[in-house]
Amino acid sequence: QVQLVESGGGSVQAGGSLRLSCAASESIVNLYTMAWYHQAPGKQREMVGVINGIGGTTYAESVKGRFIISRDNAEATVYLQMNTLKSEDTGVYYCNTFPSPKVPWGQGTQVTVSS
C-alpha cells in the first residue's frame, strides 16, 4: 500500500519560512497530479497548492505569491516552500493526489506560526 510521509513542519514567527516535504513510498508522484492540503484547527482540510505532471501549478488565493509547490519525480517527493508565513497558516499540512485523494492520508506535519 502506498504511504505518504510529510515532514518539515515546525514553529516559526510570522514572516518566517518553512519547506515541507512529502515522500511517497511508490512513484505516485510520477503518475498523478499532487497537492498540499492545509487543515487549520477546527476546520476542514483545504487545498493550498497543486502541481500536475508537467509542472503546472495552481494555488489557493490565500497563499498565492507566498507558497511554491514543486516536485522531484526521481525522488518521488513533493515540496511546499512556505514564505511570509502568517498566523492563519497554522495547522497540519498533508499531501495527496488531486482532485481526489487516491491513497490513505499520512500523519501530516504541524506548522505553527506565532505573531
Phi, psi and omega in degrees: 000137181292138176238146177243131181235112179266146179206170175105355180289175179169191179250128180222162174275156177305138183095348181279184183227153173216154174236117180266149177234147176229112180256132179256143182287339175228171188278048175293336179301327181283339191257334189233157166293132183245157181215156166257140180238148181238129174241105177284157180306125177076008183236168179283158177290134182227146177290137173244334180202142182230143175224129181266185187294339180252014175090003176292141185233152175221144182229151170294148182303327185292341183241357183301131181088350181244326182252148177227123177261141179213169181217150174235098184297324181296327180263359182051047184227141175244140182242156171224108175274121184245116181242162179046053184295145180240162181300327180288352174279353179300139178150190179259135181249133181233157169241157177186178176288165182220143009276345179243141180290124183257351180232160179301144178294141173281189181279346180078175177225131186278132174240126179235121181247121181256141182265000000 
